[in-house]
Amino acid sequence: MNRPRARHRNTVRHRKSPAWTGICWRMPPPPGKKGFISFPGRPTGVRKMGDTRALTMAEARRLRRDDAGALAALDEARRRRARARQKDLGAITHWLPLEDADLEDADLEDADLENADLVDPSDPATAPRSSSSPLAGFSAGLKANIAATGAPTHCGSLFLADYRSSYDATVVRRLRAAGARFEAVTAMDEFGMGSSSEFTEIGGPVNPWDPARTAGGSSGGSAAAVAAGDLYFALGSDTGGSVRQPAHCCGVVGLKPTWGRVSRYGLVAFASSLDTIGVLARGVLDAWDVLRAMAGPDPLDATSGKQPAWDGALREPESWRGVVCGVPRDLDNWAVAPEVLDHQRENEKRLSDLGATLEPLPLAGWRGALATYTVLNAAEAASNLQRFDGSLYGRRGAGAGHRESLVAGRTAGFGPEVRRRILLGCHVLSEGFQERYYLRARAARQALVREFHDLFGAVDVLAVPTAPTAAFPLGSLLEDPVAMRGSDLFTVPASLAGLPALSLPTGFQADGLPLSLQLIAPWWAERRLCALAWRLEQALPERAFPERRPRV
């Protein structure tokens, strides 16, 4: 497609610096060549934003093919801005060592992007290790419950505040082999227990679109860092919605694969039958490329599936024509905000216009899913967190004996939400109550799985809201854990069934907060899920993403 030529507006202040003209990025030519190099500033055909915060890896690769130096300059400025921004954003708790630059004293504003010095792309310290990989050379974030050698694996808890991992998680090893560069450890709710990233003593992100709002949880730091443009992608973990709900709050893509698709070796366990490592990215193609690099069987994780990793890239989106799409019936009878309800109807019309056949479904088993999840995740958390006693690693309390030391260390090291779930888990597993709560919850989960089996015999994919509201105000639900868990109303069912699901940003409500649509596919159907989501992403109108940028 022929693009209109961008007029030079005297914005290039440095010979080697890219500049935003209002239409595109503009680079002075390499030595010995004439003219300017222009490249678009609108990623994946969806968002128009006048800085690199919206640049996806897919678009950056096109830029790198045209001029690697331009991308290097943008990345250098991005790193410096990201360091300076964390005092306000709070998404990143620790920076990991980089060989290519010393950024400790960075303090640049957005305007400094035009004056960024180029990093020599031929320098071995900055060159990607695997140039053929779609992830080669791109910056990534690591949720603080995923192990990487020498990195803080604090899980958002004071109990593990000083712990450094001695090995790499399988996903870290695979992504590094694909050329990804892990630059940061991101903030999270303690041990993944929360929906707002407020239940932590280490970090605590705000929403880049409105710093008075939550970034979601528990992978809120990963979502906020990606939305703010500090990282190209970040890993998160999803137990009941902890990748998709923060993605919804921050306006990025959140992908949770089928349980077992990605190895959990190196992930600190919260609820083992639910935990899944997922991806937060700025585009569907980016999320797919990350998933493809880290998926596949792993002998170090007996619960990983036998399905091999995909051997090819996602070349083109899949048409929605002829796709039977299940949508929730009588959604206005659910506890859903009016803005979310209206947006769901807009998305359903959009899918219909793309050729999908909409099939309203009652989703009867979903109403009890939150209660089922509450019992099961508490029971598994109580079991998994028994290992944190301070004897081998972690915080050790003062006391005359082992029992006193154990109680003191766990009381001081664990926050209120973790203590609450341990107590609840011990209660539902105790003699006389296990049959009343835990075993009934397991039976309800099995019934929900059967319901999904029946649903996917009639429909190809489900399209539901990701969350019942947009990002809620910080502090508003801290004293109401039941209401806090309500934000997982639409994400928990897929987690209980182990299904793949993707949260796609599809617009904004009137106050500027992002809204999204969640697509849920049958087991092991991530490729089709991403292909359909990519087609929907391409079809989003320009008005869904006006020229606006995150405030932080």
C-alpha positions in Angstrom: 0.0 0.0 0.0 1.4 3.4 -0.9 1.7 5.6 2.1 1.5 9.4 1.9 5.0 11.0 2.1 5.7 12.5 5.5 6.7 16.2 5.3 9.9 17.1 7.1 8.9 19.3 10.1 12.4 20.1 11.3 12.1 17.6 14.1 15.4 15.7 13.4 17.8 17.3 15.9 20.5 14.8 15.7 21.8 13.2 12.5 21.5 9.7 13.9 18.2 10.1 15.8 14.8 9.0 14.6 12.0 11.6 14.9 8.2 11.4 15.0 6.7 13.6 12.3 3.1 13.1 13.4 2.6 10.6 10.6 5.6 8.3 10.8 9.1 7.8 12.3 11.8 9.4 10.2 15.5 8.5 10.1 18.3 10.3 8.4 19.9 8.1 5.7 23.0 5.9 6.2 26.3 7.4 5.1 26.6 7.7 1.3 22.8 7.6 0.7 20.3 10.3 0.1 16.8 10.9 1.4 15.1 10.0 4.6 14.0 6.6 5.8 10.4 6.5 7.0 8.5 3.7 8.8 5.0 3.6 10.2 4.2 4.2 13.8 1.0 2.2 13.9 1.4 -1.5 15.0 -0.7 -4.4 13.6 -3.1 -2.1 11.9 -4.8 -1.2 15.1 -3.2 1.5 17.3 -2.0 5.0 16.3 0.3 6.4 18.9 3.1 8.9 18.4 5.8 7.0 20.3 7.4 3.6 20.6 5.1 2.4 23.4 2.8 0.8 20.8 5.6 -0.7 18.7 5.1 -4.5 18.4 7.9 -7.0 17.7 6.2 -7.8 14.4 6.5 -4.1 13.3 10.0 -3.7 14.8 11.2 -6.6 12.7 10.1 -4.8 9.6 11.9 -1.7 10.8 15.0 -3.7 11.6 15.1 -5.1 8.0 15.0 -1.6 6.7 17.4 0.0 9.1 18.7 -1.8 12.2 20.3 1.3 13.5 16.9 3.0 13.8 15.5 0.3 16.0 18.7 0.3 18.1 18.2 4.0 18.8 14.6 3.6 19.7 15.4 0.7 22.0 18.2 2.6 23.7 15.8 5.5 24.5 13.1 3.0 25.6 15.4 1.4 28.1 16.4 4.8 29.6 12.8 6.0 29.8 11.7 2.7 31.4 14.3 3.1 34.2 13.2 6.7 34.9 9.5 5.8 34.8 9.5 3.1 37.4 9.3 5.5 40.4 5.8 6.4 39.0 4.8 3.1 37.4 6.1 0.6 39.9 5.8 -2.3 37.4 9.5 -3.5 37.5 11.0 -4.5 40.8 14.5 -5.4 39.6 16.5 -4.8 36.5 18.6 -7.6 35.2 22.2 -7.1 34.0 22.7 -5.9 30.5 26.0 -6.0 28.6 25.2 -3.4 26.1 24.6 -0.3 28.2 24.9 1.1 31.7 21.5 2.6 32.3 21.6 3.0 36.1 21.6 6.8 36.0 19.1 7.2 33.2 16.7 10.1 33.6 15.2 10.9 30.1 11.9 12.3 29.1 9.9 11.2 26.0 11.3 14.2 24.1 14.8 12.8 24.5 13.9 10.0 22.1 14.8 12.3 19.3 18.3 12.8 20.7 19.1 9.1 21.5 22.5 7.9 20.4 22.6 4.9 18.2 23.8 1.6 19.4 26.1 -0.1 16.8 24.1 -3.0 15.5 27.3 -4.8 14.5 28.5 -4.8 18.1 28.5 -8.4 19.4 27.2 -7.2 22.8 24.0 -5.8 21.2 23.6 -8.2 18.3 20.9 -10.9 18.8 22.0 -14.4 19.3 19.5 -15.9 16.9 18.8 -13.5 14.1 16.4 -15.8 12.4 14.1 -16.0 15.4 11.2 -13.6 15.6 12.2 -12.9 19.2 15.9 -12.2 18.5 17.1 -9.1 20.4 13.8 -8.1 21.9 13.5 -7.1 25.6 11.3 -9.2 27.9 10.1 -9.2 31.4 9.9 -12.0 33.9 7.2 -12.3 36.5 8.8 -12.6 40.0 7.6 -16.2 40.4 9.6 -17.6 37.4 13.1 -18.7 38.1 16.1 -17.3 36.2 19.7 -17.8 37.3 20.8 -15.0 39.6 17.5 -13.2 39.3 15.3 -12.3 42.3 12.5 -14.8 42.5 10.7 -13.0 45.4 7.1 -13.9 44.4 6.1 -10.5 45.7 6.7 -11.7 49.3 8.9 -10.5 52.1 9.5 -14.2 52.9 11.5 -14.5 49.7 12.7 -11.0 49.4 16.4 -12.0 49.4 16.1 -15.2 47.4 18.0 -15.5 44.1 17.4 -18.4 41.8 20.2 -20.9 41.1 18.7 -22.2 37.8 16.6 -21.2 34.8 13.0 -22.2 34.3 12.4 -24.2 31.1 10.5 -21.2 29.5 13.4 -18.9 30.3 15.9 -21.3 28.8 13.9 -21.8 25.7 13.2 -18.1 25.1 16.8 -17.1 25.7 17.7 -19.8 23.1 15.3 -18.0 20.7 17.2 -14.8 21.3 14.9 -13.0 23.7 16.6 -10.8 26.3 15.2 -10.7 29.8 15.8 -7.2 31.1 13.5 -7.0 34.2 11.7 -8.8 37.0 8.1 -7.6 37.2 5.8 -6.9 40.2 3.0 -9.2 41.3 0.6 -10.0 44.0 2.2 -12.2 46.7 2.6 -15.7 45.4 0.0 -14.8 42.7 -2.8 -14.4 45.2 -4.7 -11.3 44.2 -6.4 -9.5 41.3 -4.9 -6.0 41.7 -1.2 -6.4 42.4 -1.7 -4.6 45.7 -1.2 -7.6 47.9 2.6 -7.2 47.9 5.4 -5.5 49.8 7.8 -5.5 46.9 6.8 -3.1 44.1 3.2 -2.4 43.3 2.3 -1.2 39.8 -0.3 1.3 38.8 -2.3 1.3 35.6 -0.4 3.2 32.9 -3.7 4.6 31.6 -4.8 6.0 35.0 -2.4 5.8 37.9 -5.3 5.9 40.3 -6.5 2.5 38.9 -5.3 -1.0 39.3 -3.1 -2.7 36.7 -4.8 -6.0 37.5 -3.3 -9.0 39.1 -1.6 -11.0 39.8 0.6 -10.3 36.7 0.0 -6.6 37.0 3.6 -5.6 36.7 4.1 -7.5 33.5 0.9 -6.0 32.0 1.8 -2.5 33.0 5.4 -2.7 31.8 4.2 -3.9 28.3 1.4 -1.3 28.1 3.8 1.5 29.0 6.2 0.4 26.3 9.0 -0.6 28.7 9.2 -4.1 27.4 8.1 -5.8 24.2 6.6 -8.7 26.1 6.6 -10.2 29.5 5.8 -13.6 31.0 3.1 -14.0 33.6 1.4 -16.9 35.3 -2.4 -17.5 35.1 -4.1 -19.5 37.9 -7.6 -18.0 37.7 -7.1 -15.2 35.3 -3.8 -13.6 36.3 -2.6 -13.0 32.8 -5.9 -12.2 31.1 -7.4 -9.8 33.7 -4.3 -7.6 33.9 -4.2 -7.6 30.1 -7.7 -6.3 30.2 -7.0 -3.6 32.7 -3.9 -2.4 30.8 -5.1 -2.8 27.2 -2.6 -5.4 26.0 -2.9 -9.0 24.7 -2.9 -11.7 27.4 -2.6 -15.3 26.3 -3.1 -18.3 28.6 -2.3 -21.6 26.8 -3.8 -25.0 27.6 -2.8 -26.4 30.9 0.2 -28.6 30.1 1.1 -26.9 26.8 4.0 -25.0 28.5 6.3 -26.5 31.1 5.9 -25.3 34.7 9.4 -26.3 35.7 10.8 -23.2 37.4 7.4 -21.7 38.2 6.8 -21.3 42.0 3.7 -23.3 42.6 0.5 -21.7 43.9 -2.2 -24.1 42.8 -0.6 -26.8 40.7 -3.6 -28.1 38.9 -4.4 -24.5 37.7 -1.1 -22.7 37.3 -0.1 -21.9 33.7 2.6 -19.7 32.3 1.3 -17.2 29.9 2.3 -14.2 27.8 1.5 -10.5 27.8 2.3 -8.6 24.6 1.2 -5.7 22.5 -0.1 -7.7 19.6 -1.5 -11.2 18.9 1.4 -12.1 16.6 3.8 -11.2 19.3 2.0 -13.4 21.8 1.9 -16.3 19.4 5.7 -16.0 18.6 6.5 -16.2 22.3 4.2 -19.1 22.9 5.6 -21.0 20.0 9.1 -20.6 21.3 8.4 -21.8 24.9 5.8 -24.5 24.3 6.3 -28.3 24.0 7.0 -31.3 26.2 9.5 -31.1 28.9 11.1 -34.1 30.7 11.6 -31.9 33.8 7.8 -31.4 34.1 5.8 -34.6 34.3 2.6 -32.7 33.8 3.6 -31.1 30.5 1.6 -32.4 27.5 3.0 -34.7 24.8 1.9 -32.3 22.0 5.0 -31.1 20.1 5.7 -27.4 19.6 4.5 -25.9 16.3 7.0 -26.0 13.5 5.8 -23.0 11.5 4.9 -19.3 12.0 1.4 -18.0 11.9 1.4 -16.8 8.2 -2.1 -15.3 7.9 -5.2 -14.8 10.0 -8.1 -17.2 9.8 -11.4 -16.0 8.5 -14.4 -15.9 10.9 -16.7 -16.9 8.0 -18.5 -20.1 9.0 -17.1 -20.1 12.5 -19.7 -20.8 15.1 -19.0 -18.5 18.1 -20.7 -19.0 21.4 -21.7 -15.9 23.3 -23.3 -15.5 26.8 -27.0 -15.4 26.9 -28.8 -12.9 29.2 -25.5 -11.2 30.1 -27.5 -8.3 31.5 -28.5 -10.6 34.4 -24.9 -11.0 35.4 -23.0 -8.6 37.7 -21.5 -6.7 34.7 -20.9 -3.0 34.4 -23.1 -1.2 31.7 -20.0 -0.2 29.8 -18.8 -3.7 29.6 -22.2 -5.0 28.6 -22.4 -2.4 25.7 -18.9 -3.2 24.6 -19.7 -6.9 24.5 -22.6 -6.2 22.2 -20.4 -4.1 20.0 -17.9 -7.0 19.8 -20.6 -9.5 19.0 -21.8 -7.3 16.1 -18.2 -7.0 14.9 -17.8 -10.8 14.9 -21.1 -11.2 13.1 -19.9 -8.7 10.5 -16.8 -10.8 10.0 -19.0 -13.7 9.1 -19.2 -15.6 12.4 -22.4 -17.4 13.4 -23.3 -16.3 16.9 -24.8 -18.9 19.2 -26.2 -17.6 22.5 -25.4 -20.0 25.4 -26.7 -20.1 29.0 -23.3 -21.0 30.5 -25.0 -22.4 33.5 -22.0 -23.9 35.1 -20.1 -20.6 35.1 -22.1 -19.1 37.9 -20.7 -21.5 40.5 -17.2 -21.4 39.1 -15.9 -18.7 41.4 -16.9 -20.6 44.5 -15.4 -23.8 43.1 -12.2 -22.0 42.3 -12.0 -20.3 45.8 -12.1 -23.7 47.5 -9.7 -25.5 45.2 -7.0 -22.8 44.9 -7.0 -22.3 48.7 -6.6 -26.0 49.3 -3.7 -26.3 46.8 -2.1 -23.1 48.1 -2.1 -24.4 51.7 -0.4 -27.5 50.5 2.2 -25.9 48.3 3.2 -23.2 50.7 4.0 -25.7 53.5 7.6 -25.8 52.0 8.2 -22.2 53.0 9.4 -22.8 56.6 12.7 -20.9 56.5 14.8 -23.9 57.2 16.5 -24.1 53.7 15.7 -20.7 52.2 13.4 -17.8 52.8 12.8 -15.7 55.9 13.5 -17.3 59.3 11.9 -15.9 62.4 13.4 -15.6 65.8 12.4 -18.2 68.3 13.7 -20.6 70.9 12.7 -23.7 69.0 11.8 -24.7 65.4 8.1 -24.3 65.9 8.4 -20.8 67.3 10.9 -19.8 64.6 8.5 -21.2 61.9 5.5 -19.4 63.2 7.4 -16.1 63.6 9.0 -16.3 60.1 5.7 -17.1 58.3 3.7 -14.5 60.2 6.2 -11.8 59.4 6.9 -12.9 55.9 3.4 -13.7 54.6 0.9 -10.9 53.8 -2.8 -10.9 54.8 -4.1 -12.4 51.6 -1.6 -15.3 51.7 -2.4 -16.0 55.3 -6.2 -15.9 54.5 -5.9 -18.5 51.8 -3.7 -20.8 53.8 -6.2 -20.7 56.7 -9.1 -21.3 54.3 -7.2 -24.1 52.6 -6.4 -25.9 55.8 -10.0 -25.6 56.9 -11.5 -27.1 53.7 -9.0 -30.0 53.9 -9.5 -30.7 57.5 -11.3 -33.8 58.8 -15.0 -33.3 58.8 -15.0 -30.5 56.2 -13.1 -32.1 53.3 -16.3 -33.9 52.1 -18.4 -30.8 52.6 -16.1 -28.4 50.7 -13.1 -29.8 48.9 -14.6 -33.0 47.4 -17.8 -31.1 46.3 -15.6 -28.5 44.6 -13.7 -31.2 42.8 -17.0 -32.6 41.6 -18.2 -29.2 40.5 -15.0 -28.8 38.5 -15.5 -32.1 36.7 -19.1 -31.0 35.9 -17.8 -27.8 34.4 -15.3 -29.7 32.2 -18.1 -31.9 30.9 -20.1 -28.7 30.1 -17.2 -27.4 28.1 -16.9 -30.7 26.2 -20.6 -30.4 25.3 -20.2 -26.7 24.4 -17.3 -27.3 22.0 -19.3 -30.0 20.3 -21.7 -27.2 19.2 -19.5 -24.2 18.8 -15.9 -23.5 17.6 -14.9 -20.8 20.0 -16.4 -18.7 22.9 -16.4 -14.9 23.0 -17.1 -13.4 26.4 -15.9 -10.3 28.4 -12.6 -10.7 30.1 -13.8 -9.0 33.3 -17.1 -7.6 34.5 -15.7 -4.0 34.9 -12.8 -1.9 33.6 -9.8 -1.4 35.9 -11.2 -0.5 39.4 -9.7 2.2 41.7 -6.7 1.2 43.8 -7.6 0.5 47.4 -11.3 0.1 46.7 -11.5 -3.6 47.2 -8.6 -4.3 49.6 -11.0 -4.9 52.5 -13.5 -7.0 50.4 -11.8 -10.1 49.2 -15.1 -11.6 47.9 -15.6 -8.5 45.6 -12.0 -8.7 44.6 -12.4 -12.2 43.4 -15.4 -11.1 41.4 -13.0 -9.6 38.8 -12.2 -13.2 37.8 -15.8 -14.0 37.0 -15.2 -14.7 33.3 -11.6 -16.0 33.5 -11.9 -18.7 36.2 -14.0 -21.1 34.1 -11.3 -21.6 31.4 -8.7 -22.0 34.2 -10.7 -24.7 35.9 -11.1 -26.6 32.6 -7.5 -26.0 31.5 -8.6 -24.4 28.3 -6.6 -21.9 26.2 -7.9 -18.3 26.3 -6.8 -14.9 25.0 -7.8 -11.4 26.1 -7.7 -9.0 23.2 -8.0 -5.2 23.7 -10.9 -4.0 21.6 -11.5 -0.4 22.7 -11.9 2.1 25.5 -14.8 3.3 27.6 -15.7 6.9 27.9 -13.2 7.7 30.7 -10.3 6.3 28.7 -9.9 2.9 30.4 -9.3 -0.1 28.1 -11.9 -2.8 27.5 -11.4 -6.2 25.9 -12.9 -9.4 24.6 -11.9 -12.9 25.8 -11.8 -15.7 23.3 -11.8 -19.3 24.6 -10.9 -22.3 22.4 -11.0 -26.1 22.8 -8.0 -27.8 24.4 -4.8 -27.6 22.4 -6.3 -25.2 19.8 -4.0 -22.3 20.5 -3.0 -21.9 16.9 -6.5 -21.4 15.7 -7.3 -19.2 18.7 -4.5 -16.9 17.8 -5.3 -16.9 14.0 -8.9 -15.9 14.8 -7.8 -13.3 17.3 -5.4 -11.9 14.7 -8.2 -11.5 12.2 -10.4 -9.7 14.7 -7.4 -7.5 15.7 -7.0 -6.5 12.1 -10.7 -5.7 11.8 -10.8 -3.3 14.7 -11.8 0.2 13.6 -9.4 3.2 14.0 -11.9 4.8 16.3 -11.4 2.0 18.8 -7.8 3.2 19.3 -7.6 6.9 19.0 -4.3 8.8 19.2 -3.8 8.5 22.9 -1.0 7.2 25.0 -0.7 5.9 28.6 -0.5 8.7 31.1 2.4 7.0 33.0 
